[in-house]
Amino acid sequence: MKQRLLVMNGQKIIQHEHEGRWQNDKVEKAGVVKPGIYNLYLASQADKTKTHDGVILHVDRDSVFQQVGKSVVKHDRVDFVKAPAIGSQSRITYDQGKATVSVASHALSRGVSR
């Protein structure tokens, strides 16, 4: 089944293709996921020998989708003890077939340095 994620106007819409038309499955707040169209059906399967750094776009019962650079990588949900938070900047590595997630913390400063 073709599935995509559409993010715009603060909303995140999960859609699937049915008879050549996109049908909405779920609509929710986008949070920190950047606006765009993410073709989840084109996601490449995660290479368990590599480290994957990027934003978590979508999590369902079967998969965890992560934007790595300009592409989307799909991780098997069963490899995670707990799925990473959607919108989190995460580093996913594998050890003996199980996924380990490290969440990057970015400290934002609004002060003026002198």
N, CA and C atoms as an extended XYZ file, in Angstrom:
342
Properties=species:S:1:pos:R:3:atomname:S:1:resname:S:1:resid:I:1 pbc="F F F"
N         0.846       -1.178        0.000 N   MET     1
C         0.000        0.000        0.000 CA  MET     1
C         0.887        1.235        0.000 C   MET     1
N         0.587        2.170       -0.882 N   LYS     2
C         1.315        3.434       -0.911 CA  LYS     2
C         0.813        4.314        0.224 C   LYS     2
N         1.763        4.859        0.981 N   GLN     3
C         1.418        5.714        2.116 CA  GLN     3
C         2.335        6.927        2.095 C   GLN     3
N         1.793        8.076        2.425 N   ARG     4
C         2.610        9.283        2.503 CA  ARG     4
C         2.200       10.113        3.703 C   ARG     4
N         3.109       11.024        4.059 N   LEU     5
C         2.892       11.949        5.160 CA  LEU     5
C         2.900       13.346        4.569 C   LEU     5
N         1.855       14.086        4.805 N   LEU     6
C         1.721       15.453        4.316 CA  LEU     6
C         1.704       16.375        5.529 C   LEU     6
N         2.658       17.299        5.594 N   VAL     7
C         2.738       18.228        6.726 CA  VAL     7
C         2.595       19.645        6.190 C   VAL     7
N         1.567       20.346        6.672 N   MET     8
C         1.346       21.749        6.272 CA  MET     8
C         0.395       22.402        7.262 C   MET     8
N         0.533       23.689        7.401 N   ASN     9
C        -0.349       24.483        8.264 CA  ASN     9
C        -0.457       23.918        9.678 C   ASN     9
N         0.643       23.375       10.186 N   GLY    10
C         0.648       22.848       11.543 CA  GLY    10
C        -0.035       21.499       11.705 C   GLY    10
N        -0.442       20.894       10.599 N   GLN    11
C        -1.133       19.611       10.641 CA  GLN    11
C        -0.287       18.529        9.972 C   GLN    11
N        -0.419       17.320       10.469 N   LYS    12
C         0.247       16.154        9.905 CA  LYS    12
C        -0.854       15.208        9.448 C   LYS    12
N        -0.851       14.900        8.145 N   ILE    13
C        -1.895       14.062        7.564 CA  ILE    13
C        -1.252       12.789        7.014 C   ILE    13
N        -1.711       11.644        7.491 N   ILE    14
C        -1.275       10.353        6.966 CA  ILE    14
C        -2.283        9.964        5.896 C   ILE    14
N        -1.774        9.648        4.702 N   GLN    15
C        -2.647        9.304        3.591 CA  GLN    15
C        -2.214        7.983        2.955 C   GLN    15
N        -3.167        7.312        2.305 N   HIS    16
C        -2.856        6.139        1.490 CA  HIS    16
C        -3.524        6.314        0.133 C   HIS    16
N        -2.964        5.656       -0.871 N   GLU    17
C        -3.506        5.768       -2.215 CA  GLU    17
C        -4.543        4.673       -2.451 C   GLU    17
N        -5.688        5.075       -2.960 N   HIS    18
C        -6.760        4.145       -3.271 CA  HIS    18
C        -7.328        4.519       -4.633 C   HIS    18
N        -7.191        3.618       -5.611 N   GLU    19
C        -7.689        3.845       -6.970 CA  GLU    19
C        -7.180        5.157       -7.552 C   GLU    19
N        -5.898        5.430       -7.341 N   GLY    20
C        -5.266        6.612       -7.927 CA  GLY    20
C        -5.508        7.918       -7.190 C   GLY    20
N        -6.203        7.885       -6.069 N   ARG    21
C        -6.474        9.106       -5.295 CA  ARG    21
C        -5.971        8.916       -3.880 C   ARG    21
N        -5.505       10.003       -3.285 N   TRP    22
C        -5.006        9.960       -1.907 CA  TRP    22
C        -6.162       10.134       -0.938 C   TRP    22
N        -6.273        9.203        0.011 N   GLN    23
C        -7.316        9.221        1.031 CA  GLN    23
C        -6.684        9.504        2.389 C   GLN    23
N        -7.301       10.364        3.183 N   ASN    24
C        -6.786       10.670        4.519 CA  ASN    24
C        -7.085        9.531        5.484 C   ASN    24
N        -6.054        9.120        6.243 N   ASP    25
C        -6.226        8.107        7.276 CA  ASP    25
C        -6.291        8.737        8.658 C   ASP    25
N        -5.424        9.722        8.865 N   LYS    26
C        -5.311       10.301       10.200 CA  LYS    26
C        -4.810       11.734       10.069 C   LYS    26
N        -5.364       12.631       10.879 N   VAL    27
C        -4.936       14.028       10.920 CA  VAL    27
C        -4.638       14.363       12.373 C   VAL    27
N        -3.463       14.937       12.599 N   GLU    28
C        -3.084       15.340       13.953 CA  GLU    28
C        -2.127       16.517       13.875 C   GLU    28
N        -1.770       17.062       15.015 N   LYS    29
C        -0.838       18.188       15.078 CA  LYS    29
C         0.530       17.739       14.571 C   LYS    29
N         1.178       18.614       13.822 N   ALA    30
C         2.476       18.278       13.230 CA  ALA    30
C         3.612       18.366       14.235 C   ALA    30
N         3.441       19.162       15.273 N   GLY    31
C         4.535       19.338       16.229 CA  GLY    31
C         5.713       20.007       15.559 C   GLY    31
N         6.901       19.438       15.699 N   VAL    32
C         8.105       20.055       15.147 CA  VAL    32
C         8.529       19.479       13.800 C   VAL    32
N         7.726       18.588       13.216 N   VAL    33
C         8.054       18.044       11.899 CA  VAL    33
C         7.887       19.157       10.870 C   VAL    33
N         8.909       19.341       10.023 N   LYS    34
C         8.899       20.424        9.037 CA  LYS    34
C         7.874       20.167        7.934 C   LYS    34
N         7.269       21.248        7.414 N   PRO    35
C         6.292       21.105        6.332 CA  PRO    35
C         6.904       20.419        5.111 C   PRO    35
N         6.102       19.607        4.458 N   GLY    36
C         6.543       18.925        3.251 CA  GLY    36
C         5.699       17.704        2.973 C   GLY    36
N         6.003       17.046        1.849 N   ILE    37
C         5.365       15.798        1.487 CA  ILE    37
C         6.432       14.717        1.591 C   ILE    37
N         6.186       13.744        2.427 N   TYR    38
C         7.131       12.658        2.663 CA  TYR    38
C         6.509       11.364        2.141 C   TYR    38
N         7.059       10.841        1.055 N   ASN    39
C         6.554        9.609        0.459 CA  ASN    39
C         7.099        8.412        1.237 C   ASN    39
N         6.335        7.964        2.207 N   LEU    40
C         6.769        6.876        3.072 CA  LEU    40
C         6.937        5.569        2.303 C   LEU    40
N         6.158        5.385        1.239 N   TYR    41
C         6.242        4.153        0.458 CA  TYR    41
C         7.565        4.034       -0.309 C   TYR    41
N         8.308        5.129       -0.444 N   LEU    42
C         9.608        5.102       -1.118 CA  LEU    42
C        10.771        4.942       -0.133 C   LEU    42
N        10.461        4.808        1.149 N   ALA    43
C        11.504        4.695        2.175 CA  ALA    43
C        12.342        3.443        1.942 C   ALA    43
N        13.648        3.603        2.144 N   SER    44
C        14.541        2.454        2.037 CA  SER    44
C        14.652        1.777        3.398 C   SER    44
N        14.830        0.486        3.386 N   GLN    45
C        14.967       -0.272        4.626 CA  GLN    45
C        16.277        0.115        5.308 C   GLN    45
N        16.246        0.307        6.609 N   ALA    46
C        17.435        0.705        7.373 CA  ALA    46
C        18.511       -0.371        7.286 C   ALA    46
N        19.740        0.070        7.075 N   ASP    47
C        20.901       -0.815        7.072 CA  ASP    47
C        21.363       -0.943        8.522 C   ASP    47
N        21.258       -2.125        9.081 N   LYS    48
C        21.563       -2.322       10.500 CA  LYS    48
C        23.055       -2.261       10.811 C   LYS    48
N        23.887       -2.126        9.797 N   THR    49
C        25.329       -1.990       10.036 CA  THR    49
C        25.745       -0.528       10.116 C   THR    49
N        24.803        0.386        9.871 N   LYS    50
C        25.115        1.824        9.851 CA  LYS    50
C        24.384        2.568       10.956 C   LYS    50
N        24.848        3.793       11.214 N   THR    51
C        24.189        4.711       12.136 CA  THR    51
C        23.307        5.633       11.308 C   THR    51
N        22.090        5.878       11.777 N   HIS    52
C        21.138        6.727       11.066 CA  HIS    52
C        20.822        7.944       11.932 C   HIS    52
N        21.190        9.139       11.444 N   ASP    53
C        20.920       10.389       12.151 CA  ASP    53
C        19.851       11.161       11.408 C   ASP    53
N        18.804       11.581       12.117 N   GLY    54
C        17.775       12.384       11.482 CA  GLY    54
C        16.534       12.499       12.332 C   GLY    54
N        15.554       13.169       11.780 N   VAL    55
C        14.295       13.455       12.468 CA  VAL    55
C        13.320       12.299       12.276 C   VAL    55
N        12.646       11.914       13.355 N   ILE    56
C        11.610       10.878       13.287 CA  ILE    56
C        10.350       11.530       12.714 C   ILE    56
N         9.884       11.013       11.566 N   LEU    57
C         8.730       11.585       10.876 CA  LEU    57
C         7.410       10.944       11.291 C   LEU    57
N         7.433        9.622       11.441 N   HIS    58
C         6.176        8.905       11.669 CA  HIS    58
C         6.476        7.555       12.306 C   HIS    58
N         5.599        7.127       13.185 N   VAL    59
C         5.706        5.816       13.815 CA  VAL    59
C         4.339        5.152       13.727 C   VAL    59
N         4.317        3.915       13.234 N   ASP    60
C         3.073        3.151       13.263 CA  ASP    60
C         3.358        1.791       13.895 C   ASP    60
N         2.429        0.876       13.849 N   ARG    61
C         2.624       -0.394       14.552 CA  ARG    61
C         3.682       -1.276       13.907 C   ARG    61
N         4.013       -1.011       12.633 N   ASP    62
C         4.985       -1.830       11.918 CA  ASP    62
C         6.348       -1.176       11.734 C   ASP    62
N         6.382        0.158       11.611 N   SER    63
C         7.606        0.835       11.204 CA  SER    63
C         7.841        2.151       11.924 C   SER    63
N         9.109        2.556       11.906 N   VAL    64
C         9.537        3.879       12.359 CA  VAL    64
C        10.185        4.537       11.143 C   VAL    64
N         9.661        5.680       10.730 N   PHE    65
C        10.182        6.380        9.564 CA  PHE    65
C        11.034        7.556       10.018 C   PHE    65
N        12.231        7.657        9.453 N   GLN    66
C        13.191        8.680        9.850 CA  GLN    66
C        13.720        9.367        8.604 C   GLN    66
N        13.762       10.705        8.646 N   GLN    67
C        14.364       11.452        7.547 CA  GLN    67
C        15.865       11.531        7.803 C   GLN    67
N        16.633       10.992        6.876 N   VAL    68
C        18.091       11.016        6.964 CA  VAL    68
C        18.580       11.755        5.731 C   VAL    68
N        19.050       12.978        5.938 N   GLY    69
C        19.396       13.814        4.790 CA  GLY    69
C        18.127       14.141        4.027 C   GLY    69
N        18.125       13.860        2.730 N   LYS    70
C        16.938       14.125        1.914 CA  LYS    70
C        16.109       12.874        1.665 C   LYS    70
N        16.536       11.742        2.228 N   SER    71
C        15.803       10.500        2.014 CA  SER    71
C        15.101       10.058        3.300 C   SER    71
N        14.207        9.084        3.150 N   VAL    72
C        13.467        8.536        4.284 CA  VAL    72
C        13.893        7.081        4.465 C   VAL    72
N        14.197        6.731        5.711 N   VAL    73
C        14.619        5.380        6.066 CA  VAL    73
C        13.539        4.753        6.945 C   VAL    73
N        13.262        3.475        6.694 N   LYS    74
C        12.242        2.756        7.455 CA  LYS    74
C        12.927        1.728        8.349 C   LYS    74
N        12.637        1.814        9.652 N   HIS    75
C        13.130        0.860       10.637 CA  HIS    75
C        11.963       -0.031       11.047 C   HIS    75
N        12.234       -1.305       11.312 N   ASP    76
C        11.189       -2.204       11.790 CA  ASP    76
C        10.852       -1.863       13.241 C   ASP    76
N         9.579       -1.696       13.524 N   ARG    77
C         9.116       -1.299       14.869 CA  ARG    77
C         9.485       -2.332       15.931 C   ARG    77
N         9.531       -3.598       15.558 N   VAL    78
C         9.826       -4.660       16.522 CA  VAL    78
C        11.260       -4.593       17.045 C   VAL    78
N        12.132       -3.841       16.372 N   ASP    79
C        13.522       -3.713       16.815 CA  ASP    79
C        13.683       -2.723       17.969 C   ASP    79
N        12.626       -2.000       18.316 N   PHE    80
C        12.675       -0.979       19.354 CA  PHE    80
C        11.972       -1.459       20.616 C   PHE    80
N        12.571       -1.179       21.760 N   VAL    81
C        11.894       -1.429       23.032 CA  VAL    81
C        10.779       -0.403       23.178 C   VAL    81
N        11.116        0.853       22.878 N   LYS    82
C        10.150        1.953       22.897 CA  LYS    82
C        10.430        2.809       21.668 C   LYS    82
N         9.389        3.128       20.930 N   ALA    83
C         9.561        3.915       19.706 CA  ALA    83
C        10.018        5.325       20.051 C   ALA    83
N        10.893        5.907       19.226 N   PRO    84
C        11.322        7.285       19.470 CA  PRO    84
C        10.172        8.266       19.239 C   PRO    84
N        10.278        9.429       19.853 N   ALA    85
C         9.232       10.448       19.736 CA  ALA    85
C         9.237       11.065       18.342 C   ALA    85
N         8.060       11.260       17.793 N   ILE    86
C         7.928       11.893       16.490 CA  ILE    86
C         8.439       13.326       16.600 C   ILE    86
N         9.258       13.724       15.635 N   GLY    87
C         9.829       15.064       15.621 CA  GLY    87
C        11.175       15.163       16.309 C   GLY    87
N        11.586       14.094       17.003 N   SER    88
C        12.867       14.148       17.705 CA  SER    88
C        14.034       13.929       16.749 C   SER    88
N        15.110       14.654       16.981 N   GLN    89
C        16.352       14.468       16.232 CA  GLN    89
C        17.045       13.281       16.889 C   GLN    89
N        17.089       12.154       16.192 N   SER    90
C        17.543       10.909       16.812 CA  SER    90
C        18.684       10.259       16.039 C   SER    90
N        19.522        9.573       16.779 N   ARG    91
C        20.580        8.733       16.205 CA  ARG    91
C        20.194        7.294       16.532 C   ARG    91
N        20.007        6.494       15.498 N   ILE    92
C        19.609        5.107       15.680 CA  ILE    92
C        20.752        4.205       15.234 C   ILE    92
N        21.164        3.336       16.150 N   THR    93
C        22.183        2.340       15.864 CA  THR    93
C        21.615        0.974       16.233 C   THR    93
N        22.253       -0.064       15.741 N   TYR    94
C        21.791       -1.423       16.014 CA  TYR    94
C        22.885       -2.218       16.701 C   TYR    94
N        22.476       -2.995       17.690 N   ASP    95
C        23.382       -3.892       18.386 CA  ASP    95
C        22.665       -5.233       18.515 C   ASP    95
N        23.199       -6.246       17.893 N   GLN    96
C        22.611       -7.582       17.881 CA  GLN    96
C        21.159       -7.552       17.402 C   GLN    96
N        20.904       -6.743       16.379 N   GLY    97
C        19.579       -6.674       15.779 CA  GLY    97
C        18.577       -5.790       16.486 C   GLY    97
N        18.929       -5.224       17.631 N   LYS    98
C        18.022       -4.344       18.367 CA  LYS    98
C        18.456       -2.886       18.201 C   LYS    98
N        17.479       -2.015       18.048 N   ALA    99
C        17.747       -0.594       17.832 CA  ALA    99
C        17.994        0.126       19.150 C   ALA    99
N        18.992        1.011       19.128 N   THR   100
C        19.278        1.883       20.257 CA  THR   100
C        19.096        3.313       19.768 C   THR   100
N        18.342        4.106       20.523 N   VAL   101
C        18.039        5.476       20.119 CA  VAL   101
C        18.709        6.450       21.061 C   VAL   101
N        19.450        7.394       20.472 N   SER   102
C        20.026        8.508       21.224 CA  SER   102
C        19.378        9.769       20.686 C   SER   102
N        18.789       10.548       21.573 N   VAL   103
C        18.115       11.780       21.164 CA  VAL   103
C        19.083       12.933       21.337 C   VAL   103
N        19.270       13.678       20.253 N   ALA   104
C        20.155       14.835       20.300 CA  ALA   104
C        19.448       15.971       21.016 C   ALA   104
N        20.158       16.613       21.928 N   SER   105
C        19.573       17.766       22.621 CA  SER   105
C        20.283       19.014       22.133 C   SER   105
N        19.496       19.923       21.638 N   HIS   106
C        20.037       21.179       21.130 CA  HIS   106
C        19.691       22.289       22.106 C   HIS   106
N        20.706       22.913       22.685 N   ALA   107
C        20.477       24.022       23.593 CA  ALA   107
C        20.345       25.292       22.773 C   ALA   107
N        19.219       25.962       22.904 N   LEU   108
C        18.996       27.202       22.193 CA  LEU   108
C        19.262       28.381       23.101 C   LEU   108
N        19.958       29.336       22.567 N   SER   109
C        20.281       30.526       23.355 CA  SER   109
C        19.730       31.751       22.655 C   SER   109
N        19.121       32.640       23.418 N   ARG   110
C        18.594       33.875       22.846 CA  ARG   110
C        19.336       35.078       23.398 C   ARG   110
N        20.281       34.823       24.241 N   GLY   111
C        21.035       35.926       24.837 CA  GLY   111
C        22.099       36.453       23.903 C   GLY   111
N        22.590       37.641       24.244 N   VAL   112
C        23.659       38.259       23.474 CA  VAL   112
C        24.955       37.967       24.177 C   VAL   112
N        25.913       37.408       23.442 N   SER   113
C        27.214       37.119       24.059 CA  SER   113
C        28.094       38.352       23.953 C   SER   113
N        28.836       38.626       25.030 N   ARG   114
C        29.714       39.807       25.051 CA  ARG   114
C        31.090       39.413       25.405 C   ARG   114
